[in-house]
Amino acid sequence: MSGEAWTDALENELTFQRILARHAYWRDNPPPAALLAAMAAGQGVWRPRKQQEPDSMSALRALFPSGRF
């Protein structure tokens, strides 16, 4: 939601404390995209697409196509 690219440098700098600080900031100052989506959904103008429940067993099998670890 910050708009910045997720890079290795960003990942190396992020700590739980920094992530929690970002979430606290976004709670008080929501990013425009999230705020507009919430407003549109609340007014019934837009409905988010339903996300399918991930099938964890299929995902695990796909990691090991030969069936061996």
mmCIF file as Biopython writes it, N, C-alpha, C and O atoms, coordinates in Angstrom:
data_model
#
loop_
_atom_site.group_PDB
_atom_site.id
_atom_site.type_symbol
_atom_site.label_atom_id
_atom_site.label_alt_id
_atom_site.label_comp_id
_atom_site.label_asym_id
_atom_site.label_entity_id
_atom_site.label_seq_id
_atom_site.pdbx_PDB_ins_code
_atom_site.Cartn_x
_atom_site.Cartn_y
_atom_site.Cartn_z
_atom_site.occupancy
_atom_site.B_iso_or_equiv
_atom_site.auth_seq_id
_atom_site.auth_asym_id
_atom_site.pdbx_PDB_model_num
ATOM 1   N N  . MET A ? 1  ? 0.808   -1.208  0.000  1.0 0.0 1  A 1 
ATOM 2   C CA . MET A ? 1  ? 0.000   0.000   0.000  1.0 0.0 1  A 1 
ATOM 3   C C  . MET A ? 1  ? 0.849   1.268   0.000  1.0 0.0 1  A 1 
ATOM 4   O O  . MET A ? 1  ? 0.332   2.362   -0.227 1.0 0.0 1  A 1 
ATOM 5   N N  . SER A ? 2  ? 2.128   1.127   0.249  1.0 0.0 2  A 1 
ATOM 6   C CA . SER A ? 2  ? 2.958   2.335   0.327  1.0 0.0 2  A 1 
ATOM 7   C C  . SER A ? 2  ? 3.281   2.885   -1.052 1.0 0.0 2  A 1 
ATOM 8   O O  . SER A ? 2  ? 3.622   4.060   -1.186 1.0 0.0 2  A 1 
ATOM 9   N N  . GLY A ? 3  ? 3.180   2.054   -2.070 1.0 0.0 3  A 1 
ATOM 10  C CA . GLY A ? 3  ? 3.491   2.500   -3.419 1.0 0.0 3  A 1 
ATOM 11  C C  . GLY A ? 3  ? 4.944   2.296   -3.801 1.0 0.0 3  A 1 
ATOM 12  O O  . GLY A ? 3  ? 5.308   2.456   -4.966 1.0 0.0 3  A 1 
ATOM 13  N N  . GLU A ? 4  ? 5.778   1.945   -2.832 1.0 0.0 4  A 1 
ATOM 14  C CA . GLU A ? 4  ? 7.180   1.727   -3.163 1.0 0.0 4  A 1 
ATOM 15  C C  . GLU A ? 4  ? 7.398   0.291   -3.610 1.0 0.0 4  A 1 
ATOM 16  O O  . GLU A ? 4  ? 6.680   -0.617  -3.190 1.0 0.0 4  A 1 
ATOM 17  N N  . ALA A ? 5  ? 8.384   0.093   -4.456 1.0 0.0 5  A 1 
ATOM 18  C CA . ALA A ? 5  ? 8.671   -1.236  -4.985 1.0 0.0 5  A 1 
ATOM 19  C C  . ALA A ? 5  ? 9.245   -2.122  -3.878 1.0 0.0 5  A 1 
ATOM 20  O O  . ALA A ? 5  ? 10.015  -1.665  -3.033 1.0 0.0 5  A 1 
ATOM 21  N N  . TRP A ? 6  ? 8.857   -3.385  -3.901 1.0 0.0 6  A 1 
ATOM 22  C CA . TRP A ? 6  ? 9.382   -4.333  -2.923 1.0 0.0 6  A 1 
ATOM 23  C C  . TRP A ? 6  ? 10.728  -4.826  -3.435 1.0 0.0 6  A 1 
ATOM 24  O O  . TRP A ? 6  ? 10.788  -5.632  -4.363 1.0 0.0 6  A 1 
ATOM 25  N N  . THR A ? 7  ? 11.784  -4.351  -2.840 1.0 0.0 7  A 1 
ATOM 26  C CA . THR A ? 7  ? 13.136  -4.709  -3.266 1.0 0.0 7  A 1 
ATOM 27  C C  . THR A ? 7  ? 13.844  -5.456  -2.139 1.0 0.0 7  A 1 
ATOM 28  O O  . THR A ? 7  ? 13.362  -5.508  -1.007 1.0 0.0 7  A 1 
ATOM 29  N N  . ASP A ? 8  ? 14.990  -6.029  -2.473 1.0 0.0 8  A 1 
ATOM 30  C CA . ASP A ? 8  ? 15.780  -6.708  -1.442 1.0 0.0 8  A 1 
ATOM 31  C C  . ASP A ? 8  ? 16.219  -5.728  -0.362 1.0 0.0 8  A 1 
ATOM 32  O O  . ASP A ? 8  ? 16.251  -6.069  0.820  1.0 0.0 8  A 1 
ATOM 33  N N  . ALA A ? 9  ? 16.556  -4.510  -0.775 1.0 0.0 9  A 1 
ATOM 34  C CA . ALA A ? 9  ? 16.978  -3.496  0.195  1.0 0.0 9  A 1 
ATOM 35  C C  . ALA A ? 9  ? 15.840  -3.177  1.164  1.0 0.0 9  A 1 
ATOM 36  O O  . ALA A ? 9  ? 16.063  -3.069  2.370  1.0 0.0 9  A 1 
ATOM 37  N N  . LEU A ? 10 ? 14.619  -3.028  0.639  1.0 0.0 10 A 1 
ATOM 38  C CA . LEU A ? 10 ? 13.468  -2.756  1.508  1.0 0.0 10 A 1 
ATOM 39  C C  . LEU A ? 10 ? 13.233  -3.924  2.451  1.0 0.0 10 A 1 
ATOM 40  O O  . LEU A ? 10 ? 12.990  -3.730  3.642  1.0 0.0 10 A 1 
ATOM 41  N N  . GLU A ? 11 ? 13.306  -5.131  1.918  1.0 0.0 11 A 1 
ATOM 42  C CA . GLU A ? 11 ? 13.082  -6.308  2.748  1.0 0.0 11 A 1 
ATOM 43  C C  . GLU A ? 11 ? 14.123  -6.415  3.859  1.0 0.0 11 A 1 
ATOM 44  O O  . GLU A ? 11 ? 13.797  -6.824  4.973  1.0 0.0 11 A 1 
ATOM 45  N N  . ASN A ? 12 ? 15.365  -6.055  3.568  1.0 0.0 12 A 1 
ATOM 46  C CA . ASN A ? 12 ? 16.419  -6.118  4.575  1.0 0.0 12 A 1 
ATOM 47  C C  . ASN A ? 12 ? 16.220  -5.075  5.666  1.0 0.0 12 A 1 
ATOM 48  O O  . ASN A ? 12 ? 16.642  -5.282  6.804  1.0 0.0 12 A 1 
ATOM 49  N N  . GLU A ? 13 ? 15.584  -3.961  5.333  1.0 0.0 13 A 1 
ATOM 50  C CA . GLU A ? 13 ? 15.382  -2.886  6.304  1.0 0.0 13 A 1 
ATOM 51  C C  . GLU A ? 13 ? 14.147  -3.076  7.168  1.0 0.0 13 A 1 
ATOM 52  O O  . GLU A ? 13 ? 14.074  -2.530  8.269  1.0 0.0 13 A 1 
ATOM 53  N N  . LEU A ? 14 ? 13.175  -3.842  6.687  1.0 0.0 14 A 1 
ATOM 54  C CA . LEU A ? 14 ? 11.924  -3.987  7.428  1.0 0.0 14 A 1 
ATOM 55  C C  . LEU A ? 14 ? 12.090  -4.867  8.659  1.0 0.0 14 A 1 
ATOM 56  O O  . LEU A ? 14 ? 12.676  -5.949  8.599  1.0 0.0 14 A 1 
ATOM 57  N N  . THR A ? 15 ? 11.575  -4.390  9.746  1.0 0.0 15 A 1 
ATOM 58  C CA . THR A ? 15 ? 11.516  -5.158  10.984 1.0 0.0 15 A 1 
ATOM 59  C C  . THR A ? 15 ? 10.047  -5.202  11.390 1.0 0.0 15 A 1 
ATOM 60  O O  . THR A ? 15 ? 9.226   -4.472  10.835 1.0 0.0 15 A 1 
ATOM 61  N N  . PHE A ? 16 ? 9.716   -6.047  12.346 1.0 0.0 16 A 1 
ATOM 62  C CA . PHE A ? 16 ? 8.326   -6.088  12.807 1.0 0.0 16 A 1 
ATOM 63  C C  . PHE A ? 16 ? 7.917   -4.731  13.368 1.0 0.0 16 A 1 
ATOM 64  O O  . PHE A ? 16 ? 6.782   -4.293  13.178 1.0 0.0 16 A 1 
ATOM 65  N N  . GLN A ? 17 ? 8.831   -4.071  14.053 1.0 0.0 17 A 1 
ATOM 66  C CA . GLN A ? 17 ? 8.522   -2.761  14.619 1.0 0.0 17 A 1 
ATOM 67  C C  . GLN A ? 17 ? 8.176   -1.757  13.517 1.0 0.0 17 A 1 
ATOM 68  O O  . GLN A ? 17 ? 7.231   -0.981  13.661 1.0 0.0 17 A 1 
ATOM 69  N N  . ARG A ? 18 ? 8.937   -1.768  12.417 1.0 0.0 18 A 1 
ATOM 70  C CA . ARG A ? 18 ? 8.669   -0.850  11.310 1.0 0.0 18 A 1 
ATOM 71  C C  . ARG A ? 18 ? 7.368   -1.204  10.593 1.0 0.0 18 A 1 
ATOM 72  O O  . ARG A ? 18 ? 6.612   -0.315  10.200 1.0 0.0 18 A 1 
ATOM 73  N N  . ILE A ? 19 ? 7.110   -2.489  10.424 1.0 0.0 19 A 1 
ATOM 74  C CA . ILE A ? 19 ? 5.859   -2.900  9.769  1.0 0.0 19 A 1 
ATOM 75  C C  . ILE A ? 19 ? 4.665   -2.475  10.612 1.0 0.0 19 A 1 
ATOM 76  O O  . ILE A ? 19 ? 3.684   -1.949  10.086 1.0 0.0 19 A 1 
ATOM 77  N N  . LEU A ? 20 ? 4.747   -2.705  11.927 1.0 0.0 20 A 1 
ATOM 78  C CA . LEU A ? 20 ? 3.652   -2.311  12.807 1.0 0.0 20 A 1 
ATOM 79  C C  . LEU A ? 20 ? 3.473   -0.797  12.821 1.0 0.0 20 A 1 
ATOM 80  O O  . LEU A ? 20 ? 2.347   -0.309  12.925 1.0 0.0 20 A 1 
ATOM 81  N N  . ALA A ? 21 ? 4.563   -0.053  12.719 1.0 0.0 21 A 1 
ATOM 82  C CA . ALA A ? 21 ? 4.475   1.410   12.651 1.0 0.0 21 A 1 
ATOM 83  C C  . ALA A ? 21 ? 3.772   1.846   11.364 1.0 0.0 21 A 1 
ATOM 84  O O  . ALA A ? 21 ? 2.975   2.784   11.378 1.0 0.0 21 A 1 
ATOM 85  N N  . ARG A ? 22 ? 4.067   1.169   10.260 1.0 0.0 22 A 1 
ATOM 86  C CA . ARG A ? 22 ? 3.386   1.492   8.990  1.0 0.0 22 A 1 
ATOM 87  C C  . ARG A ? 22 ? 1.888   1.226   9.101  1.0 0.0 22 A 1 
ATOM 88  O O  . ARG A ? 22 ? 1.069   2.032   8.660  1.0 0.0 22 A 1 
ATOM 89  N N  . HIS A ? 23 ? 1.542   0.090   9.694  1.0 0.0 23 A 1 
ATOM 90  C CA . HIS A ? 23 ? 0.121   -0.235  9.839  1.0 0.0 23 A 1 
ATOM 91  C C  . HIS A ? 23 ? -0.586  0.772   10.735 1.0 0.0 23 A 1 
ATOM 92  O O  . HIS A ? 23 ? -1.730  1.142   10.473 1.0 0.0 23 A 1 
ATOM 93  N N  . ALA A ? 24 ? 0.082   1.213   11.782 1.0 0.0 24 A 1 
ATOM 94  C CA . ALA A ? 24 ? -0.515  2.229   12.664 1.0 0.0 24 A 1 
ATOM 95  C C  . ALA A ? 24 ? -0.715  3.537   11.904 1.0 0.0 24 A 1 
ATOM 96  O O  . ALA A ? 24 ? -1.737  4.201   12.073 1.0 0.0 24 A 1 
ATOM 97  N N  . TYR A ? 25 ? 0.255   3.910   11.067 1.0 0.0 25 A 1 
ATOM 98  C CA . TYR A ? 25 ? 0.133   5.129   10.260 1.0 0.0 25 A 1 
ATOM 99  C C  . TYR A ? 25 ? -1.018  4.992   9.271  1.0 0.0 25 A 1 
ATOM 100 O O  . TYR A ? 25 ? -1.812  5.918   9.098  1.0 0.0 25 A 1 
ATOM 101 N N  . TRP A ? 26 ? -1.104  3.819   8.618  1.0 0.0 26 A 1 
ATOM 102 C CA . TRP A ? 26 ? -2.165  3.614   7.619  1.0 0.0 26 A 1 
ATOM 103 C C  . TRP A ? 26 ? -3.542  3.578   8.261  1.0 0.0 26 A 1 
ATOM 104 O O  . TRP A ? 26 ? -4.531  3.926   7.617  1.0 0.0 26 A 1 
ATOM 105 N N  . ARG A ? 27 ? -3.621  3.158   9.531  1.0 0.0 27 A 1 
ATOM 106 C CA . ARG A ? 27 ? -4.902  3.180   10.226 1.0 0.0 27 A 1 
ATOM 107 C C  . ARG A ? 27 ? -5.424  4.614   10.340 1.0 0.0 27 A 1 
ATOM 108 O O  . ARG A ? 27 ? -6.618  4.866   10.181 1.0 0.0 27 A 1 
ATOM 109 N N  . ASP A ? 28 ? -4.509  5.548   10.620 1.0 0.0 28 A 1 
ATOM 110 C CA . ASP A ? 28 ? -4.888  6.962   10.749 1.0 0.0 28 A 1 
ATOM 111 C C  . ASP A ? 28 ? -4.947  7.677   9.406  1.0 0.0 28 A 1 
ATOM 112 O O  . ASP A ? 28 ? -5.709  8.630   9.243  1.0 0.0 28 A 1 
ATOM 113 N N  . ASN A ? 29 ? -4.148  7.224   8.446  1.0 0.0 29 A 1 
ATOM 114 C CA . ASN A ? 29 ? -4.058  7.854   7.121  1.0 0.0 29 A 1 
ATOM 115 C C  . ASN A ? 29 ? -4.131  6.773   6.048  1.0 0.0 29 A 1 
ATOM 116 O O  . ASN A ? 29 ? -3.107  6.407   5.472  1.0 0.0 29 A 1 
ATOM 117 N N  . PRO A ? 30 ? -5.328  6.259   5.773  1.0 0.0 30 A 1 
ATOM 118 C CA . PRO A ? 30 ? -5.426  5.144   4.820  1.0 0.0 30 A 1 
ATOM 119 C C  . PRO A ? 30 ? -4.945  5.549   3.425  1.0 0.0 30 A 1 
ATOM 120 O O  . PRO A ? 30 ? -5.192  6.666   2.970  1.0 0.0 30 A 1 
ATOM 121 N N  . PRO A ? 31 ? -4.250  4.614   2.750  1.0 0.0 31 A 1 
ATOM 122 C CA . PRO A ? 31 ? -3.839  4.877   1.378  1.0 0.0 31 A 1 
ATOM 123 C C  . PRO A ? 31 ? -5.079  5.109   0.505  1.0 0.0 31 A 1 
ATOM 124 O O  . PRO A ? 31 ? -6.108  4.471   0.726  1.0 0.0 31 A 1 
ATOM 125 N N  . PRO A ? 32 ? -5.001  5.995   -0.464 1.0 0.0 32 A 1 
ATOM 126 C CA . PRO A ? 32 ? -6.176  6.310   -1.288 1.0 0.0 32 A 1 
ATOM 127 C C  . PRO A ? 32 ? -6.835  5.093   -1.932 1.0 0.0 32 A 1 
ATOM 128 O O  . PRO A ? 32 ? -8.063  5.020   -1.976 1.0 0.0 32 A 1 
ATOM 129 N N  . ALA A ? 33 ? -6.066  4.151   -2.424 1.0 0.0 33 A 1 
ATOM 130 C CA . ALA A ? 33 ? -6.651  2.988   -3.090 1.0 0.0 33 A 1 
ATOM 131 C C  . ALA A ? 33 ? -7.492  2.173   -2.110 1.0 0.0 33 A 1 
ATOM 132 O O  . ALA A ? 33 ? -8.590  1.735   -2.455 1.0 0.0 33 A 1 
ATOM 133 N N  . ALA A ? 34 ? -6.994  1.967   -0.901 1.0 0.0 34 A 1 
ATOM 134 C CA . ALA A ? 34 ? -7.742  1.202   0.098  1.0 0.0 34 A 1 
ATOM 135 C C  . ALA A ? 34 ? -8.971  1.972   0.560  1.0 0.0 34 A 1 
ATOM 136 O O  . ALA A ? 34 ? -10.035 1.384   0.754  1.0 0.0 34 A 1 
ATOM 137 N N  . LEU A ? 35 ? -8.835  3.275   0.738  1.0 0.0 35 A 1 
ATOM 138 C CA . LEU A ? 35 ? -9.945  4.098   1.195  1.0 0.0 35 A 1 
ATOM 139 C C  . LEU A ? 35 ? -11.064 4.133   0.155  1.0 0.0 35 A 1 
ATOM 140 O O  . LEU A ? 35 ? -12.236 3.983   0.502  1.0 0.0 35 A 1 
ATOM 141 N N  . LEU A ? 36 ? -10.715 4.328   -1.108 1.0 0.0 36 A 1 
ATOM 142 C CA . LEU A ? 36 ? -11.729 4.367   -2.166 1.0 0.0 36 A 1 
ATOM 143 C C  . LEU A ? 36 ? -12.421 3.017   -2.335 1.0 0.0 36 A 1 
ATOM 144 O O  . LEU A ? 36 ? -13.631 2.966   -2.557 1.0 0.0 36 A 1 
ATOM 145 N N  . ALA A ? 37 ? -11.663 1.924   -2.231 1.0 0.0 37 A 1 
ATOM 146 C CA . ALA A ? 37 ? -12.262 0.597   -2.344 1.0 0.0 37 A 1 
ATOM 147 C C  . ALA A ? 37 ? -13.233 0.355   -1.194 1.0 0.0 37 A 1 
ATOM 148 O O  . ALA A ? 37 ? -14.320 -0.183  -1.407 1.0 0.0 37 A 1 
ATOM 149 N N  . ALA A ? 38 ? -12.856 0.744   0.017  1.0 0.0 38 A 1 
ATOM 150 C CA . ALA A ? 38 ? -13.744 0.565   1.166  1.0 0.0 38 A 1 
ATOM 151 C C  . ALA A ? 38 ? -15.001 1.412   1.027  1.0 0.0 38 A 1 
ATOM 152 O O  . ALA A ? 38 ? -16.097 0.962   1.363  1.0 0.0 38 A 1 
ATOM 153 N N  . MET A ? 39 ? -14.847 2.634   0.536  1.0 0.0 39 A 1 
ATOM 154 C CA . MET A ? 39 ? -16.012 3.508   0.355  1.0 0.0 39 A 1 
ATOM 155 C C  . MET A ? 39 ? -16.957 2.940   -0.701 1.0 0.0 39 A 1 
ATOM 156 O O  . MET A ? 39 ? -18.172 2.924   -0.507 1.0 0.0 39 A 1 
ATOM 157 N N  . ALA A ? 40 ? -16.398 2.474   -1.816 1.0 0.0 40 A 1 
ATOM 158 C CA . ALA A ? 40 ? -17.224 1.931   -2.898 1.0 0.0 40 A 1 
ATOM 159 C C  . ALA A ? 40 ? -17.938 0.657   -2.446 1.0 0.0 40 A 1 
ATOM 160 O O  . ALA A ? 40 ? -19.109 0.455   -2.766 1.0 0.0 40 A 1 
ATOM 161 N N  . ALA A ? 41 ? -17.236 -0.200  -1.704 1.0 0.0 41 A 1 
ATOM 162 C CA . ALA A ? 41 ? -17.861 -1.432  -1.206 1.0 0.0 41 A 1 
ATOM 163 C C  . ALA A ? 41 ? -18.940 -1.094  -0.180 1.0 0.0 41 A 1 
ATOM 164 O O  . ALA A ? 41 ? -19.996 -1.726  -0.161 1.0 0.0 41 A 1 
ATOM 165 N N  . GLY A ? 42 ? -18.686 -0.115  0.662  1.0 0.0 42 A 1 
ATOM 166 C CA . GLY A ? 42 ? -19.656 0.291   1.676  1.0 0.0 42 A 1 
ATOM 167 C C  . GLY A ? 42 ? -20.918 0.881   1.074  1.0 0.0 42 A 1 
ATOM 168 O O  . GLY A ? 42 ? -22.004 0.711   1.628  1.0 0.0 42 A 1 
ATOM 169 N N  . GLN A ? 43 ? -20.793 1.569   -0.047 1.0 0.0 43 A 1 
ATOM 170 C CA . GLN A ? 43 ? -21.938 2.166   -0.723 1.0 0.0 43 A 1 
ATOM 171 C C  . GLN A ? 43 ? -22.662 1.161   -1.619 1.0 0.0 43 A 1 
ATOM 172 O O  . GLN A ? 43 ? -23.742 1.451   -2.134 1.0 0.0 43 A 1 
ATOM 173 N N  . GLY A ? 44 ? -22.065 -0.023  -1.806 1.0 0.0 44 A 1 
ATOM 174 C CA . GLY A ? 44 ? -22.674 -1.038  -2.650 1.0 0.0 44 A 1 
ATOM 175 C C  . GLY A ? 44 ? -22.457 -0.803  -4.134 1.0 0.0 44 A 1 
ATOM 176 O O  . GLY A ? 44 ? -23.105 -1.434  -4.969 1.0 0.0 44 A 1 
ATOM 177 N N  . VAL A ? 45 ? -21.543 0.104   -4.464 1.0 0.0 45 A 1 
ATOM 178 C CA . VAL A ? 45 ? -21.259 0.427   -5.858 1.0 0.0 45 A 1 
ATOM 179 C C  . VAL A ? 45 ? -20.314 -0.594  -6.476 1.0 0.0 45 A 1 
ATOM 180 O O  . VAL A ? 45 ? -20.349 -0.824  -7.685 1.0 0.0 45 A 1 
ATOM 181 N N  . TRP A ? 46 ? -19.476 -1.204  -5.655 1.0 0.0 46 A 1 
ATOM 182 C CA . TRP A ? 46 ? -18.455 -2.123  -6.149 1.0 0.0 46 A 1 
ATOM 183 C C  . TRP A ? 46 ? -18.359 -3.296  -5.194 1.0 0.0 46 A 1 
ATOM 184 O O  . TRP A ? 46 ? -18.461 -3.132  -3.978 1.0 0.0 46 A 1 
ATOM 185 N N  . ARG A ? 47 ? -18.161 -4.477  -5.749 1.0 0.0 47 A 1 
ATOM 186 C CA . ARG A ? 47 ? -17.955 -5.662  -4.929 1.0 0.0 47 A 1 
ATOM 187 C C  . ARG A ? 47 ? -16.607 -6.274  -5.279 1.0 0.0 47 A 1 
ATOM 188 O O  . ARG A ? 47 ? -16.322 -6.516  -6.452 1.0 0.0 47 A 1 
ATOM 189 N N  . PRO A ? 48 ? -15.788 -6.523  -4.288 1.0 0.0 48 A 1 
ATOM 190 C CA . PRO A ? 48 ? -14.503 -7.171  -4.580 1.0 0.0 48 A 1 
ATOM 191 C C  . PRO A ? 48 ? -14.733 -8.599  -5.044 1.0 0.0 48 A 1 
ATOM 192 O O  . PRO A ? 48 ? -15.699 -9.251  -4.646 1.0 0.0 48 A 1 
ATOM 193 N N  . ARG A ? 49 ? -13.833 -9.073  -5.889 1.0 0.0 49 A 1 
ATOM 194 C CA . ARG A ? 49 ? -13.922 -10.454 -6.355 1.0 0.0 49 A 1 
ATOM 195 C C  . ARG A ? 49 ? -13.658 -11.387 -5.190 1.0 0.0 49 A 1 
ATOM 196 O O  . ARG A ? 49 ? -12.785 -11.132 -4.360 1.0 0.0 49 A 1 
ATOM 197 N N  . LYS A ? 50 ? -14.407 -12.457 -5.135 1.0 0.0 50 A 1 
ATOM 198 C CA . LYS A ? 50 ? -14.167 -13.448 -4.085 1.0 0.0 50 A 1 
ATOM 199 C C  . LYS A ? 50 ? -12.889 -14.197 -4.410 1.0 0.0 50 A 1 
ATOM 200 O O  . LYS A ? 50 ? -12.686 -14.657 -5.534 1.0 0.0 50 A 1 
ATOM 201 N N  . GLN A ? 51 ? -12.039 -14.311 -3.413 1.0 0.0 51 A 1 
ATOM 202 C CA . GLN A ? 51 ? -10.813 -15.074 -3.595 1.0 0.0 51 A 1 
ATOM 203 C C  . GLN A ? 51 ? -11.087 -16.526 -3.263 1.0 0.0 51 A 1 
ATOM 204 O O  . GLN A ? 51 ? -11.754 -16.841 -2.277 1.0 0.0 51 A 1 
ATOM 205 N N  . GLN A ? 52 ? -10.567 -17.399 -4.095 1.0 0.0 52 A 1 
ATOM 206 C CA . GLN A ? 52 ? -10.768 -18.823 -3.861 1.0 0.0 52 A 1 
ATOM 207 C C  . GLN A ? 52 ? -9.905  -19.259 -2.689 1.0 0.0 52 A 1 
ATOM 208 O O  . GLN A ? 52 ? -8.794  -18.772 -2.484 1.0 0.0 52 A 1 
ATOM 209 N N  . GLU A ? 53 ? -10.454 -20.188 -1.933 1.0 0.0 53 A 1 
ATOM 210 C CA . GLU A ? 53 ? -9.684  -20.759 -0.826 1.0 0.0 53 A 1 
ATOM 211 C C  . GLU A ? 53 ? -8.533  -21.569 -1.423 1.0 0.0 53 A 1 
ATOM 212 O O  . GLU A ? 53 ? -8.748  -22.391 -2.314 1.0 0.0 53 A 1 
ATOM 213 N N  . PRO A ? 54 ? -7.324  -21.342 -0.938 1.0 0.0 54 A 1 
ATOM 214 C CA . PRO A ? 54 ? -6.207  -22.112 -1.486 1.0 0.0 54 A 1 
ATOM 215 C C  . PRO A ? 54 ? -6.311  -23.578 -1.080 1.0 0.0 54 A 1 
ATOM 216 O O  . PRO A ? 54 ? -6.627  -23.905 0.064  1.0 0.0 54 A 1 
ATOM 217 N N  . ASP A ? 55 ? -6.046  -24.427 -2.020 1.0 0.0 55 A 1 
ATOM 218 C CA . ASP A ? 55 ? -6.030  -25.854 -1.764 1.0 0.0 55 A 1 
ATOM 219 C C  . ASP A ? 55 ? -4.598  -26.219 -1.389 1.0 0.0 55 A 1 
ATOM 220 O O  . ASP A ? 55 ? -3.759  -26.426 -2.265 1.0 0.0 55 A 1 
ATOM 221 N N  . SER A ? 56 ? -4.322  -26.297 -0.111 1.0 0.0 56 A 1 
ATOM 222 C CA . SER A ? 56 ? -2.948  -26.469 0.355  1.0 0.0 56 A 1 
ATOM 223 C C  . SER A ? 56 ? -2.334  -27.800 -0.076 1.0 0.0 56 A 1 
ATOM 224 O O  . SER A ? 56 ? -1.137  -27.858 -0.356 1.0 0.0 56 A 1 
ATOM 225 N N  . MET A ? 57 ? -3.120  -28.856 -0.134 1.0 0.0 57 A 1 
ATOM 226 C CA . MET A ? 57 ? -2.562  -30.147 -0.554 1.0 0.0 57 A 1 
ATOM 227 C C  . MET A ? 57 ? -2.152  -30.116 -2.015 1.0 0.0 57 A 1 
ATOM 228 O O  . MET A ? 57 ? -1.114  -30.669 -2.376 1.0 0.0 57 A 1 
ATOM 229 N N  . SER A ? 58 ? -2.946  -29.484 -2.856 1.0 0.0 58 A 1 
ATOM 230 C CA . SER A ? 58 ? -2.580  -29.389 -4.270 1.0 0.0 58 A 1 
ATOM 231 C C  . SER A ? 58 ? -1.336  -28.537 -4.442 1.0 0.0 58 A 1 
ATOM 232 O O  . SER A ? 58 ? -0.474  -28.848 -5.265 1.0 0.0 58 A 1 
ATOM 233 N N  . ALA A ? 59 ? -1.239  -27.467 -3.671 1.0 0.0 59 A 1 
ATOM 234 C CA . ALA A ? 59 ? -0.064  -26.608 -3.743 1.0 0.0 59 A 1 
ATOM 235 C C  . ALA A ? 59 ? 1.181   -27.368 -3.298 1.0 0.0 59 A 1 
ATOM 236 O O  . ALA A ? 59 ? 2.247   -27.220 -3.897 1.0 0.0 59 A 1 
ATOM 237 N N  . LEU A ? 60 ? 1.053   -28.175 -2.258 1.0 0.0 60 A 1 
ATOM 238 C CA . LEU A ? 60 ? 2.181   -28.968 -1.775 1.0 0.0 60 A 1 
ATOM 239 C C  . LEU A ? 60 ? 2.584   -30.017 -2.802 1.0 0.0 60 A 1 
ATOM 240 O O  . LEU A ? 60 ? 3.772   -30.225 -3.049 1.0 0.0 60 A 1 
ATOM 241 N N  . ARG A ? 61 ? 1.595   -30.676 -3.399 1.0 0.0 61 A 1 
ATOM 242 C CA . ARG A ? 61 ? 1.908   -31.678 -4.434 1.0 0.0 61 A 1 
ATOM 243 C C  . ARG A ? 61 ? 2.597   -31.038 -5.635 1.0 0.0 61 A 1 
ATOM 244 O O  . ARG A ? 61 ? 3.475   -31.647 -6.246 1.0 0.0 61 A 1 
ATOM 245 N N  . ALA A ? 62 ? 2.199   -29.811 -5.974 1.0 0.0 62 A 1 
ATOM 246 C CA . ALA A ? 62 ? 2.805   -29.131 -7.122 1.0 0.0 62 A 1 
ATOM 247 C C  . ALA A ? 62 ? 4.284   -28.826 -6.872 1.0 0.0 62 A 1 
ATOM 248 O O  . ALA A ? 62 ? 5.069   -28.741 -7.816 1.0 0.0 62 A 1 
ATOM 249 N N  . LEU A ? 63 ? 4.657   -28.664 -5.621 1.0 0.0 63 A 1 
ATOM 250 C CA . LEU A ? 63 ? 6.073   -28.413 -5.293 1.0 0.0 63 A 1 
ATOM 251 C C  . LEU A ? 63 ? 6.935   -29.647 -5.525 1.0 0.0 63 A 1 
ATOM 252 O O  . LEU A ? 63 ? 8.135   -29.531 -5.774 1.0 0.0 63 A 1 
ATOM 253 N N  . PHE A ? 64 ? 6.321   -30.838 -5.444 1.0 0.0 64 A 1 
ATOM 254 C CA . PHE A ? 64 ? 7.050   -32.083 -5.596 1.0 0.0 64 A 1 
ATOM 255 C C  . PHE A ? 64 ? 6.360   -32.957 -6.631 1.0 0.0 64 A 1 
ATOM 256 O O  . PHE A ? 64 ? 5.714   -33.945 -6.282 1.0 0.0 64 A 1 
ATOM 257 N N  . PRO A ? 65 ? 6.497   -32.594 -7.922 1.0 0.0 65 A 1 
ATOM 258 C CA . PRO A ? 65 ? 5.761   -33.324 -8.965 1.0 0.0 65 A 1 
ATOM 259 C C  . PRO A ? 65 ? 6.117   -34.811 -9.036 1.0 0.0 65 A 1 
ATOM 260 O O  . PRO A ? 65 ? 5.283   -35.623 -9.435 1.0 0.0 65 A 1 
ATOM 261 N N  . SER A ? 66 ? 7.335   -35.174 -8.657 1.0 0.0 66 A 1 
ATOM 262 C CA . SER A ? 66 ? 7.717   -36.596 -8.722 1.0 0.0 66 A 1 
ATOM 263 C C  . SER A ? 66 ? 7.131   -37.385 -7.555 1.0 0.0 66 A 1 
ATOM 264 O O  . SER A ? 66 ? 7.132   -38.616 -7.568 1.0 0.0 66 A 1 
ATOM 265 N N  . GLY A ? 67 ? 6.629   -36.668 -6.543 1.0 0.0 67 A 1 
ATOM 266 C CA . GLY A ? 67 ? 6.088   -37.341 -5.378 1.0 0.0 67 A 1 
ATOM 267 C C  . GLY A ? 67 ? 7.117   -37.642 -4.322 1.0 0.0 67 A 1 
ATOM 268 O O  . GLY A ? 67 ? 6.803   -38.252 -3.300 1.0 0.0 67 A 1 
ATOM 269 N N  . ARG A ? 68 ? 8.366   -37.215 -4.559 1.0 0.0 68 A 1 
ATOM 270 C CA . ARG A ? 68 ? 9.436   -37.464 -3.591 1.0 0.0 68 A 1 
ATOM 271 C C  . ARG A ? 68 ? 9.981   -36.147 -3.072 1.0 0.0 68 A 1 
ATOM 272 O O  . ARG A ? 68 ? 9.982   -35.136 -3.773 1.0 0.0 68 A 1 
ATOM 273 N N  . PHE A ? 69 ? 10.439  -36.177 -1.842 1.0 0.0 69 A 1 
ATOM 274 C CA . PHE A ? 69 ? 11.038  -34.970 -1.248 1.0 0.0 69 A 1 
ATOM 275 C C  . PHE A ? 69 ? 12.436  -34.802 -1.726 1.0 0.0 69 A 1 
ATOM 276 O O  . PHE A ? 69 ? 13.109  -33.845 -1.340 1.0 0.0 69 A 1 
#
